[in-house]
Amino acid sequence: MQTDPLKSAWNTAGAEYRSEITIKNPVLRDIRRQLTIETICYSIFLLVYYDFFDGRNKSFLLNMTLIISVVFLLLHNITGYFSTKNNVGNGNLKQSLTVYLEKLQRYAVIAVVSRALAFAGIMLFFLANITWTSGKYYGLAVIICLLGIQVFSLWKIWAGRINKIRGVLREYTNV
């Protein structure tokens, strides 16, 4: 027990402080890593799709659908990162963190839905000129299941990120 109130206040001053970097850094680092890998892969895909996947033999509309889908994914990644990065506003930290959590939750829904729509456009490109047989329908069913698993996994990743921020907010509230 301390008898000096100034010394006691000094020793407990840091316990309530949480910096923006402490709160957001682990989540932003994970998001940045994911978006960097995806951006590199999508860019390489756009550079090679015309030759590797016979884009020259597909219609202009299918080529544009593919390009728009991939560019949409790239733009979504970039804008999403910057919108989640710059969300601490004025006011106290609890209010800023609450606003950040709400924006992150909205962005997570948008990220999952837009990814599913973009993959639908990409699949349209690849499936347009196929002569369908029963074996190919089974293959399509497997691809759809794999895409469903990927979308579900993406949602789980976002849920984990949201739960990290929610845990920090809960921890901050209990301090």
PyMOL commands that set and color helices and strands:
alter all, ss='L'
color gray80, all
select helices_A, chain A and resi 5-16+20-52+55-57+60-85+93-127+134-174
alter helices_A, ss='H'
color red, helices_A
deselect
rebuild
show_as cartoon
